[in-house]
Amino acid sequence: MMGVDSVDEIIKEYGYINFKPPANEEWSIYCLEDTTIIKLKLIPLKFLKPDKDYVLESSILVAVFSQSELKGPPSTFPLPMTDANKTKAVDKMDMKFKTVDEPWNEYTLDDGNKISIKSVATSISSTSLFDARGEPVYLVNHQSLVKKYPPV
């Protein structure tokens, strides 16, 4: 039977680098002009080191917290909801927002290096869409910032 240690070794053989997430991954938080709060988190899925630099494959999570007055009936739209579909439904481009927090999350790689990552919202637009729970849908453009620290 294959155990966690043998899976880790196979992943390394395939050319990837395992990593350990921080004990408490933090979210970037923004307060929009319409009082909605957006939380944004970049989740690293895997690291590859084809040469001296790392290649990061990741996913982004966006959580929306809005007042009941901003909610509406669920929109009918094709799933999955793509950024292209959201762009077609933009009703307010480049909303004003205040940054509440943009923390760095540090990941320790099996090769001894540490990588710090944070996701930064560059623009946020509201759409005329509502998700299955009636929450407003926003188009969040973001940039991922990465810093590498060698082993000490």
SEGUMAR-745917 format. One record per residue: x, y, z of N, C-alpha, C in turn. Coordinates in steps of 0.05 Angstrom, whole numbers, plus 5000, padded with zeros to 4 digits. Layout:
XYZXYZXYZ;...
END
This chain:
501749765000500050005000501850255000;501050454984502650694982501950885005;504050995017503751185039504351465030;504051655048504551935042507451975035;509351845050512151885044512851795016;511751565007512351464980511151644959;508751754964507551944945509352194943;510352294965512152524965514652464948;515752224950518152154935517452144905;515152024898514352004870513952284858;512752464874512352744864515052874858;516952824875519652934871520952814845;520552554842521652414817520352534792;517952624793516552744770517553024765;519253134782520353404777519053624792;517253564810515853764826517153794853;516554014867517554064893515254084912;515253914932513153924953513454174970;511354254983511554485000509654455024;510254605044508554615068507254885070;504554895072503255155075503655265103;503255525106503455635133501155525150;501555545176499455445194496855595191;497055845183494656015180494956185155;493856085133493956245108492056485110;493056715104491456965107490257055080;488157205082486757315058487457605055;487557695030487657985024484758075026;484258315038481558405043481258695032;478958735019478358995006475459075013;475059335017472459445022471659614998;469559544984468759684960467059934966;466860114947465260354950462360294955;461360064947458559994953458259844980;460259844996460459715022460959415022;461059294999461659004997464558965006;464958735019467658655026468458415009;470858444997471958224980474358114994;474457844997476857715007478057554984;480657564982482157444959484457284970;484657034960486956864968487956704945;490556714942491956544922492756284935;491956064923492555804934494555664915;497055614925498955474908498155174906;498155074882497454794878499954614876;501854724860504454574858506654754848;509054684855511454824846513054634828;514154744806515854594788518454754786;520654614784523254764781524654654757;523854754733525054644708528054734705;528754964717531455054716532055194743;533355424743534055554769531655704781;529555754766527155884777524855694781;522955774797520655604802518255694785;516655494778514155544763511955474783;510155654788507955614806505355574792;503955364798501255324788499455384812;497455554808495755644831492855674823;491255734843488455794838487756034856;485856184848485056414864482256374875;481956454900479356444913478356724918;475856774912474657044917472056994933;471857124956469557104973468257384974;465657394971464157644970462257654994;462357885009460657925032459158195027;456558175023455058425016452558455033;451658705035449158765049446758645034;444658595048442258465036441158645014;441458905015440359084994441759044967;444158934968445658894943445158624931;443758444945443158174935440858184916;440657974899438457964880437857674873;435957634855435257364847437557234832;438056974836440256844821439956884791;442156944779442256984750442356714735;441256714712441456474695443756524676;445856374678448156404661449456134658;450956094637452155834632454355784653;454455544663456555464682458755314667;461255334674462255504695462155794687;461855974706461856254701464656344695;465156414670467856494662468256794665;470756884666471357174666470157304642;470057164619468957284594465957344598;464557154611461657204616461257434636;463057444656462857664676463457934662;465357934644466158184631463758294615;462358114602459958204586457858334603;457758254629455658354647456658574665;458958694661459958904678458159144676;457359244700455659484700457159724713;459259674728460859894739463759804738;465259934720468059864715469860004736;471859864745473959974762472860124786;471459984803470360104827472560204846;471860404862473760494883473660284905;476060234917476160054940478460134958;478160054983480260095003481459835010;484159825011485559585020485459575050;484459355060484359305089486859155097;487658945082490058785088490958635063;493558625059494758465038497158315049;496658105065498857965078500357775060;502857725067504457525053504057255067;503857045051503656775062506256635054;507656505073510256385068509956085066;511155965045511055675041513955575042;514355355056516955235058517055005038;519055015020519354815000521154595010;520754354999522354125008525354155002;526054334983528954374977530254584996;528654675016529754865036529155155030;528355225006527655495000524955565012;524555825015521955925024520856115003;518256094998516956264978514756414993;514756684990512556845001510856934978;508256914982506356984961504057154972;503257344957500757484963499357564938;496757584939495157664917494157944922;494458114901493758404904491558464883;489358574892487258664873488258914858;488058904832488859144816486359294806;484159164802481659294796479359104802;477059234810474659074816472359214803;470759054788468459154774465959004783;463759144786461259004792459858914767;458258714769456758604746453758614753;452158554733449258534737448458254744;450458084750449957794756449757744786;448257534793448057444821448557144821;449957044841450556754842448056604852;448356344857446156174864444856254891;446356394908445256484934444356774933;444456894909443657164906445757374913;448257284917450457464923451257604896;451957864897452857994873455557874864;455857864838458357754826460157994817;462657984825464558184818466758064801;467958234784470258154767472658274781;474358104792476758194807479258134791;480558334782483158304769485258324791;487158144790489158134811491958064800;493858114816496658044809497757884833;499357684826500657524847503457614850;504257674874507057754880508457524894;510957474886512457244896515257334904;516157244927518857294936520057024944;522556984936523956734942526256784962;526456624983528556645003530156385002;532856404999534456154999534656035027;535355785029535655665055537855805071;537455805098539455935115541255725129;
END
